[in-house]
Amino acid sequence: MDFHLRLENLIQERNIKQKDLSAELNFAYSTLNGYVTQHRQPDLQTLVRLARYFDVSTDYLLGLSSEKKPAPSTLNPAEGALIHLYRSLVPERQELLIEQAKFYQSLSMKHSKSPKKE
């Protein structure tokens, strides 16, 4: 679904008039109407303002996601950084990273199972 359709649907869901929305967000009515009629595209700052107003993600507004709000991440910063790093690698390097992780995991398992010397 295109941006203009998502915006129009959100306006209808809120049961708000374009004129009232444009006044509330301090847009010219013609600007907002241009977004709905596909005569204009919002800049990044405007897109963020619309997403915050409607409490949806920018990905949803742009049609990149069907989820209005993604589920909050349960990853800590290090886990998120690792995933970002993994995704930035070419597939061959991703496989190597997985193999390294498995190696370190096996070392940890061996270390935790070895009897402690007193």
MOZI-V193814 format. One record per residue. N is the residue number from 1. RES is the residue in one small letter. PHI is phi in whole degrees, 0 to 359 (* if undefined). Layout:
BEGIN
N_RES_PHI / N_RES_PHI
END
This chain:
BEGIN
1_m_* / 2_d_281 / 3_f_308 / 4_h_299 / 5_l_289 / 6_r_296 / 7_l_298 / 8_e_299 / 9_n_296 / 10_l_295 / 11_i_297 / 12_q_293 / 13_e_299 / 14_r_282 / 15_n_55 / 16_i_239 / 17_k_275 / 18_q_305 / 19_k_298 / 20_d_290 / 21_l_295 / 22_s_298 / 23_a_292 / 24_e_294 / 25_l_267 / 26_n_62 / 27_f_254 / 28_a_290 / 29_y_304 / 30_s_297 / 31_t_293 / 32_l_298 / 33_n_298 / 34_g_297 / 35_y_294 / 36_v_290 / 37_t_266 / 38_q_69 / 39_h_269 / 40_r_219 / 41_q_237 / 42_p_286 / 43_d_282 / 44_l_299 / 45_q_298 / 46_t_293 / 47_l_300 / 48_v_295 / 49_r_298 / 50_l_295 / 51_a_298 / 52_r_293 / 53_y_300 / 54_f_273 / 55_d_57 / 56_v_229 / 57_s_276 / 58_t_294 / 59_d_300 / 60_y_296 / 61_l_301 / 62_l_277 / 63_g_82 / 64_l_273 / 65_s_216 / 66_s_268 / 67_e_274 / 68_k_295 / 69_k_226 / 70_p_291 / 71_a_295 / 72_p_297 / 73_s_285 / 74_t_259 / 75_l_279 / 76_n_278 / 77_p_304 / 78_a_294 / 79_e_294 / 80_g_297 / 81_a_295 / 82_l_295 / 83_i_296 / 84_h_299 / 85_l_299 / 86_y_303 / 87_r_293 / 88_s_277 / 89_l_272 / 90_v_290 / 91_p_308 / 92_e_298 / 93_r_288 / 94_q_299 / 95_e_298 / 96_l_297 / 97_l_297 / 98_i_297 / 99_e_298 / 100_q_297 / 101_a_298 / 102_k_296 / 103_f_299 / 104_y_294 / 105_q_296 / 106_s_294 / 107_l_297 / 108_s_296 / 109_m_293 / 110_k_296 / 111_h_296 / 112_s_285 / 113_k_268 / 114_s_290 / 115_p_292 / 116_k_278 / 117_k_271 / 118_e_249
END
